[in-house]
Amino acid sequence: MGNSKEVDTAPSPTNQTEKSPAVNGIIEETADIPVEVPQPDNARGGDEERVVGLPLAQTTSNREIYDRFTKSRKLVIISVISICGFLTPIASTAVLVAIPEVAATLQTTGEMINVSNGLFFVFMGLSPIFWGPLAATSFGRRNTFIASTVFLTAFSAGTALSTNLGMYIAFRMLTAFQGTAILVVGSVVIGDVYHPTERGRALSIFMLGILVGPSVAPLLGGVVITYTSWRVIFWVMTALSGAASLMVIFFLPETMHERPDTFKGLTVGQSAVKLAKLTNPWKMLHPLLAYPNLWIAALAVSSMIWNQYSLLTPIRYVINPRFNLTTPIQSALFFLPPGAGFMFGVLFGGKWSDFIVARYIEKRGRRIPEDRLNAAVILLAVFIPGSMLLYGWSIDKEVGGIPLVVVSSFLQGFSQQIALPSINTYLIDVFQDRGMSSVVVAGNYFTRYMFAAGGSAACLPAIKTIGIGWYSTISAAFLTGAAGLVWLLTRNVFSKEKREAPTEVRRNWIVNVDGVDIDWEDPGHVYVATFGVTAYAADTRNLLSMESGKNQAGYKLIPSLEWKWEIEGFVLLL
């Protein structure tokens, strides 16, 4: 092992460049971005050298970053953002049971109000183009939350005061534009605060409000519309949003790992120009188009959201005739089974996701983001579409009665909540270390709400044309197709190594120790290191630095969770 070896793939420390990190476990050849990183004194010379490599702050998932907040403080943070996350879904679905009453007041048709609900989701999808990049600037997560909740309060009041259809639609669009900021930045805050092995459970809690809201809100709307005016729905939203604004102001800290000086030294005009460039839609859409794993994950989530709103939006129109219901509150009760499914699913979804990750870490000795997706495949392929088919055809053919409708809609909500945390957490994992998680999550919300808009706007005309049974079949086919793509993603079919010949040595790691190239395959071997070790892994182009001690000693490399090897207290990042 002490002999020097000639290794063609080992890069020189003096001319190393940062390659865009891989989202599928290897380097994406997208750009060469020189980044200077200080290197400690080495045994061959006393002067500090400066070399080019990946900044450690962006390649490491140090525990210290996630231990900045105590467990109790993290609980407060996730509670605040979860309560905020409950608001937008309420705004989107509380009005569903009141569509006939809103239409009558504004002198229009139910179909027109339903189209306005579709436009609501369009603006929810467009919103991340602005809020996602803004949250990644020096404006920060906290200020983004404050701005969005304050505006949400104001525009909810405007909706309640609407006197005509144009005013109603305008304020609904503005409300939608604020609400998605909470969903996008909330997911990113979890990535800031929680270690990757804990994010599944944390994100599952956050998703509880997002997913339960659409099911509980119609019950609120049903109670309101039965006893008073539909406007009260939006006054309640105003009060809740105002309370959320106060909670954010007093209890939510800034969570960014490192706050950039985005607008430092710029005039107001220059800052506005830079903000316009940052919020360029292409900045958000480019990752979705450039990386197959991102658009596949977005499509999988979108299939579930399409299915969810295709289930919830037409309930009053398909349930009331089927079971001869006469009041809004009666049909609103049918929103509870999927909501209960979401609520029970949150107890297991995050744990299931983290369990799958831990199992693959034990199997491989390292964490690969795509492993988490295995937790969602069977649910996407079988349980969610199966429940939708059972629900749709039982109503279409009038079989099974109320119990079958209740059970199938519950199973649908439960299965969806088990699957969603895995995909959402995956999106945070793959780009968290590149400082792009807010942009990636924003792109994901853009696609999901475009599909939510399509599902909510298309469901009533489609059901009237082909029936609830065949419409449910279309939703089930969408889910199954998305499941197939996710399964292929877990098998690295869309990774770079499958698309073109790999240029890196992936398993045969090469490390340079004081000028001697050492080649190993088994991380359990023992190697000798001397004072002032400079090490780099040839296949990742990551420059690695550490000090091993003054005397020669043997150090055993031990697998750890975060794509690194720990050498008796020193961390060698791979």
Secondary structure, 3 states (H helix, E strand, C coil): CCCCCCCCCCCCCCCCCEEECCCCCCCEEEEEECCEEECCCECCECCCCEEECCCHHHHCCCHHHHCCCCHHHHHHHHHHHHHHHCHHHHHHHCCHHHHHHHHHHCCCCHHHHHHHHHHHHHHHHHHHHHHHHHHCCCCHHHHHHHHHHHHHHHHHHHHHCCCCHHHHHHHHHHHHHHHHHHHHHHHHHHHHHCCCCCHHHHHHHHHHHHHHHHHHHHHHHHHHHHHCCCHHHHHHHHHHHHHHHHHHHHHCCCCCCCCCCCCCCCCHHHHHHHHHHHCCHHHHHHHHHHCHHHHHHHHHHHHHHHHHHHHHCCHHHHHHHHHCCCCHHHHHHHHHHHHHHHHHHHHHHHHHHHHHHHHHHHHHCCCCHHHHHHHHHHHHHHHHHHHHHHHHHHHHCCCCHHHHHHHHHHHHHHHHHHHHHHHHHHHHHHHHHHCCHHHHHHHHHHHHHHHHHHHHHHHHHHHHHHHHHHHHHHHHHHHHHHHHHHHHHHCCCCCHHHHCCCCCCCCCEEEEECCEEEEECCCCCEEEECCCCEEEECCCCEEEECCCCCCCEEEECEECCCCEEEECCEEEEC
